[in-house]
Amino acid sequence: MNQIYTTDVLVVGGGTGGTVAAIQSARKGVKTILVSEFPWLGGMLTSAGVSAPDGNELQAFQTGLWGAFLQELQRRQPGGLDHSWVSFFSYDPRIGAEIFADWVRELPNLQWISGKVPLEVLRTKDCITGVRFADFTVNARIILDGTELGDLLALGEIPLRWSWELQSEWGEPSAPTNFNSLTQTYPVQAPTWVVVMQDFGENIAPEIFPAPNYDPSQFTGAWDDYGPEKFLNYGRLPGGRFMINWPVAGNDYCQNANRLVDAGVKKQEFVRECFWHSQNFAHFIQTQVGRRYGLAAKLFPHPNSAFALHPYYRESRRLIGLTTVCEQDILPLANSRTALPFHDAIAVGNYANDHHYPGVEFLLQPKSIRWGGRWTGTPFTIPYSALIPADTDGFLVCEKNISVSHIANGATRLQPVVMGIGQAAGMAAAMSIVLGCQPRDLPVKSLQAALLTDDYAPVVIVPLFNLSTDHPDWLHWQTYYLDHPEAYPADGNCPCILDQTDNKLNLNCFTGKFKRLDEQNYQFNITERTNLTTTNWQLVALRSHIDQQLQTLPSAKILKIWGRPNSSGNWLLVEHLEEV
C-alpha cells in the first residue's frame, strides 16, 4: 500500500545541505519531512567520511549551523579537533552523525525517514508538488533537492547542467576554449570512496585483500613528495585513525563517470568500482607502509565498517537557475582580497578553487591569499537566485546542485559553504510557507534579515575578516554593506573595529622566540628545558586581531603564546600572545 504524507516542506536527501535545510525549516516552525537514503545524516561531513572539512575556517566565517556544528564537535570530541594537516577540524565521523541526529530529534515538527530514494517527481504544470518513493508518496508545498547527485533535477525534468562549459559560455578564464581529451576523459570531478585506516601499533593488523583488477602501479609514487608519515597525517583522526582521501595517485576514481547519471545498472557499476579502487589503495598502503596499518573497525554502520557509506561526490547535476555562479564571481577583484558580494548573497565561502582529475594537473586562475600566517582562499558569496530554477515553482536546491559552472563548482562544493546554502534554502522554504509565496517571490532582503538574526545560529552574509558574530556591531555592519555594497572595503576589513578579548582557558602556554620569515609567514622557536632541544613551529591564526598582532611584531621577540599545537601540520594555532 502506498502511504500518502502531506507536509509544508519536503527535503529529499540527507546530505550536508539537505540535513541543514530540514533542520532550519523545522526550527522556523513549519512542518517538515526529511527523507534520506542512508542511516546517517550529514553527507560529506559524516556518511561520506570527509570528517576533516575544508574552508570557512577563519573565526569570522564560523557562523550559522556550520559554526554551531564546530562548537558542538569541540564539546563532544575527546582530545579536540587538532589532528590533521589538511584541516583545522578533524573528528570521528560517528560524533558528527550523532550531532545531526540529535538536532533532528529535538524538533517535533521534523519527521525523518531513512533508507529511501526518490523514484518519481510529481508536478502540476510548472510547479513541483510531490515525490514518490517505493512505498509512500509525499505531497508538499515546497520541495528541496538535497541529494548527492541532484536526482530530483533529473526525475523532475528540471533544466540542468552536467560536465564542462567552454570559455565562450561565460568568459571564465580557466575554462577550456574547446572540448578536449581532459573534458572527455573526466566529464566531472573525481569522486572518492573514503576509507579509514588505523594504526594497530605493535600488533599486526588484519590483512587487507585486494579487490578485482588490482594494479599496484597506479598508486606508485602516491606519497613520494611527502613521506609515509606526512601522507597518513594528512587526514589523521582521533584514536590513531587516518581518513584516506588522497588525490595524488590515490583513491580518487573517475573512470567513465558519465555512468553516474545513468538511471540503470551503470551507476551501480561505477560505485562498485570506486569502492574496489579505494580497497586496493588501502591494500597498497598496508603492503608499502607496514602491517601495523589496517582497516578501522566498527566505524561506519555497515559490514565494511572502515569504508564510508557512499562515495564523496565532488560534483553533481547542476541546476539552471535564475543566476549562475561563474569563476569570475569567486575570484578576487583587482587590488582586493575578496570577491564582490552579490546583492542577493545568502552564504559565504572562502576555499581555493580545487579540481580533482586523477593524474592530471589542471591549472586554475589563482584565488588564494595569505592570511593568519597560512594560505587560505579568497572569500566569496552565494546568491539566493542560484538556488531557484529558471522556470519551475515549488522547488529549491540546497546541495552541490546549485546553479554554478563546472569551473566555479571547485570552490562552491566544500562542506561549510554547502551548509550555508542548506541553511538559506531551509529558511527560504519556511518563510515562503509562512508568507504564502513561491521561493522566487520571497523578498531577498527579508531572507537576509532572517538569516542574520536567526535565534539559534545567525549567518554571516558579507565576508569581513575582522568582524565575528559576538561583536556588538556585527549586525549593523552586515546590514550596512548589504545596503551599500559600493562601500565594501577592498581589504575585507571593517573599519573602526577594536581588538577583541582573548581566551586563555584550557590552552597550553609556550615561551619562545618569534621569527618573521616572510609576509604572513611566522616561525616560533621553542627551547625545551629538559633536553635543551629547539623545535620550530609555524604560527597560524584564525582570529583577525591575532593576525594583526603577528603582522606588527618584529623578529627576535620573546613571546608567551597560548594556543593549540598540531604536530601533523607542525603549527601552533595562536589564541593569545604576550611579549616577554
PETANOR-V575409 format. One record per residue. N is the residue number from 1. RES is the residue in one letter. D_LAST is the distance of its C-alpha to the last C-alpha in whole Angstrom. Layout:
[[N	RES	D_LAST] [N	RES	D_LAST]]
This chain:
[[1	M	75] [2	N	73] [3	Q	71] [4	I	70] [5	Y	66] [6	T	66] [7	T	62] [8	D	61] [9	V	58] [10	L	58] [11	V	55] [12	V	57] [13	G	54] [14	G	51] [15	G	49] [16	T	45] [17	G	47] [18	G	50] [19	T	48] [20	V	46] [21	A	49] [22	A	51] [23	I	48] [24	Q	47] [25	S	51] [26	A	52] [27	R	49] [28	K	51] [29	G	54] [30	V	56] [31	K	58] [32	T	56] [33	I	58] [34	L	55] [35	V	57] [36	S	55] [37	E	57] [38	F	54] [39	P	53] [40	W	50] [41	L	48] [42	G	45] [43	G	47] [44	M	44] [45	L	41] [46	T	44] [47	S	47] [48	A	47] [49	G	44] [50	V	41] [51	S	38] [52	A	35] [53	P	36] [54	D	35] [55	G	34] [56	N	33] [57	E	29] [58	L	27] [59	Q	27] [60	A	29] [61	F	32] [62	Q	31] [63	T	34] [64	G	38] [65	L	39] [66	W	37] [67	G	34] [68	A	36] [69	F	36] [70	L	33] [71	Q	32] [72	E	35] [73	L	34] [74	Q	30] [75	R	32] [76	R	35] [77	Q	34] [78	P	32] [79	G	29] [80	G	28] [81	L	29] [82	D	27] [83	H	29] [84	S	31] [85	W	30] [86	V	32] [87	S	31] [88	F	28] [89	F	31] [90	S	33] [91	Y	35] [92	D	38] [93	P	41] [94	R	43] [95	I	40] [96	G	40] [97	A	44] [98	E	44] [99	I	42] [100	F	44] [101	A	47] [102	D	46] [103	W	45] [104	V	49] [105	R	50] [106	E	49] [107	L	51] [108	P	55] [109	N	56] [110	L	55] [111	Q	57] [112	W	56] [113	I	58] [114	S	57] [115	G	59] [116	K	61] [117	V	61] [118	P	63] [119	L	66] [120	E	68] [121	V	66] [122	L	69] [123	R	69] [124	T	72] [125	K	72] [126	D	69] [127	C	67] [128	I	65] [129	T	66] [130	G	66] [131	V	65] [132	R	67] [133	F	66] [134	A	68] [135	D	69] [136	F	68] [137	T	68] [138	V	65] [139	N	66] [140	A	63] [141	R	63] [142	I	60] [143	I	59] [144	L	56] [145	D	56] [146	G	53] [147	T	54] [148	E	52] [149	L	55] [150	G	56] [151	D	59] [152	L	61] [153	L	61] [154	A	63] [155	L	65] [156	G	65] [157	E	66] [158	I	63] [159	P	63] [160	L	60] [161	R	58] [162	W	58] [163	S	57] [164	W	56] [165	E	56] [166	L	57] [167	Q	55] [168	S	58] [169	E	58] [170	W	55] [171	G	54] [172	E	51] [173	P	49] [174	S	49] [175	A	52] [176	P	55] [177	T	57] [178	N	60] [179	F	60] [180	N	60] [181	S	59] [182	L	56] [183	T	57] [184	Q	60] [185	T	58] [186	Y	55] [187	P	57] [188	V	53] [189	Q	50] [190	A	50] [191	P	50] [192	T	48] [193	W	49] [194	V	46] [195	V	46] [196	V	44] [197	M	43] [198	Q	42] [199	D	41] [200	F	43] [201	G	41] [202	E	43] [203	N	46] [204	I	49] [205	A	49] [206	P	52] [207	E	53] [208	I	53] [209	F	56] [210	P	57] [211	A	59] [212	P	62] [213	N	61] [214	Y	58] [215	D	57] [216	P	54] [217	S	54] [218	Q	53] [219	F	50] [220	T	49] [221	G	46] [222	A	44] [223	W	41] [224	D	42] [225	D	39] [226	Y	36] [227	G	37] [228	P	39] [229	E	35] [230	K	34] [231	F	37] [232	L	37] [233	N	34] [234	Y	34] [235	G	36] [236	R	34] [237	L	35] [238	P	34] [239	G	36] [240	G	37] [241	R	39] [242	F	39] [243	M	40] [244	I	42] [245	N	42] [246	W	42] [247	P	43] [248	V	44] [249	A	47] [250	G	46] [251	N	48] [252	D	48] [253	Y	52] [254	C	54] [255	Q	58] [256	N	60] [257	A	58] [258	N	61] [259	R	62] [260	L	59] [261	V	61] [262	D	65] [263	A	66] [264	G	68] [265	V	67] [266	K	65] [267	K	62] [268	Q	62] [269	E	63] [270	F	60] [271	V	57] [272	R	59] [273	E	58] [274	C	55] [275	F	54] [276	W	56] [277	H	54] [278	S	51] [279	Q	52] [280	N	53] [281	F	49] [282	A	48] [283	H	51] [284	F	50] [285	I	46] [286	Q	48] [287	T	50] [288	Q	47] [289	V	44] [290	G	46] [291	R	48] [292	R	45] [293	Y	44] [294	G	47] [295	L	47] [296	A	45] [297	A	48] [298	K	49] [299	L	46] [300	F	48] [301	P	51] [302	H	54] [303	P	56] [304	N	54] [305	S	50] [306	A	48] [307	F	49] [308	A	48] [309	L	51] [310	H	52] [311	P	50] [312	Y	47] [313	Y	49] [314	R	47] [315	E	50] [316	S	53] [317	R	56] [318	R	55] [319	L	56] [320	I	58] [321	G	57] [322	L	57] [323	T	54] [324	T	53] [325	V	49] [326	C	49] [327	E	46] [328	Q	46] [329	D	45] [330	I	42] [331	L	41] [332	P	38] [333	L	40] [334	A	40] [335	N	37] [336	S	35] [337	R	33] [338	T	35] [339	A	39] [340	L	41] [341	P	42] [342	F	45] [343	H	47] [344	D	48] [345	A	44] [346	I	44] [347	A	41] [348	V	38] [349	G	37] [350	N	35] [351	Y	36] [352	A	37] [353	N	41] [354	D	41] [355	H	45] [356	H	46] [357	Y	49] [358	P	50] [359	G	50] [360	V	49] [361	E	46] [362	F	47] [363	L	45] [364	L	44] [365	Q	43] [366	P	39] [367	K	37] [368	S	34] [369	I	31] [370	R	27] [371	W	25] [372	G	22] [373	G	21] [374	R	25] [375	W	28] [376	T	30] [377	G	33] [378	T	34] [379	P	35] [380	F	39] [381	T	41] [382	I	44] [383	P	47] [384	Y	49] [385	S	53] [386	A	52] [387	L	52] [388	I	56] [389	P	59] [390	A	61] [391	D	64] [392	T	64] [393	D	63] [394	G	62] [395	F	59] [396	L	56] [397	V	53] [398	C	50] [399	E	49] [400	K	49] [401	N	52] [402	I	51] [403	S	53] [404	V	51] [405	S	51] [406	H	51] [407	I	49] [408	A	46] [409	N	47] [410	G	44] [411	A	41] [412	T	43] [413	R	44] [414	L	41] [415	Q	40] [416	P	38] [417	V	40] [418	V	43] [419	M	42] [420	G	42] [421	I	45] [422	G	46] [423	Q	45] [424	A	46] [425	A	50] [426	G	50] [427	M	49] [428	A	52] [429	A	54] [430	A	54] [431	M	54] [432	S	57] [433	I	59] [434	V	58] [435	L	59] [436	G	62] [437	C	61] [438	Q	61] [439	P	57] [440	R	58] [441	D	59] [442	L	56] [443	P	54] [444	V	51] [445	K	49] [446	S	50] [447	L	49] [448	Q	45] [449	A	45] [450	A	46] [451	L	43] [452	L	41] [453	T	42] [454	D	42] [455	D	42] [456	Y	41] [457	A	39] [458	P	38] [459	V	38] [460	V	36] [461	I	39] [462	V	37] [463	P	34] [464	L	31] [465	F	28] [466	N	26] [467	L	28] [468	S	29] [469	T	31] [470	D	29] [471	H	29] [472	P	31] [473	D	33] [474	W	33] [475	L	37] [476	H	37] [477	W	36] [478	Q	37] [479	T	41] [480	Y	40] [481	Y	40] [482	L	43] [483	D	45] [484	H	44] [485	P	43] [486	E	43] [487	A	40] [488	Y	38] [489	P	35] [490	A	35] [491	D	31] [492	G	32] [493	N	29] [494	C	30] [495	P	30] [496	C	28] [497	I	26] [498	L	23] [499	D	20] [500	Q	21] [501	T	19] [502	D	17] [503	N	18] [504	K	16] [505	L	19] [506	N	21] [507	L	18] [508	N	16] [509	C	13] [510	F	11] [511	T	9] [512	G	9] [513	K	10] [514	F	11] [515	K	15] [516	R	17] [517	L	20] [518	D	23] [519	E	23] [520	Q	22] [521	N	21] [522	Y	18] [523	Q	17] [524	F	14] [525	N	14] [526	I	14] [527	T	15] [528	E	17] [529	R	17] [530	T	21] [531	N	22] [532	L	20] [533	T	21] [534	T	18] [535	T	19] [536	N	18] [537	W	18] [538	Q	19] [539	L	17] [540	V	19] [541	A	20] [542	L	23] [543	R	22] [544	S	22] [545	H	19] [546	I	17] [547	D	19] [548	Q	18] [549	Q	15] [550	L	15] [551	Q	17] [552	T	16] [553	L	12] [554	P	13] [555	S	13] [556	A	11] [557	K	8] [558	I	6] [559	L	5] [560	K	7] [561	I	10] [562	W	13] [563	G	16] [564	R	19] [565	P	20] [566	N	24] [567	S	25] [568	S	28] [569	G	26] [570	N	23] [571	W	21] [572	L	18] [573	L	19] [574	V	16] [575	E	16] [576	H	13] [577	L	10] [578	E	6] [579	E	4] [580	V	0]]
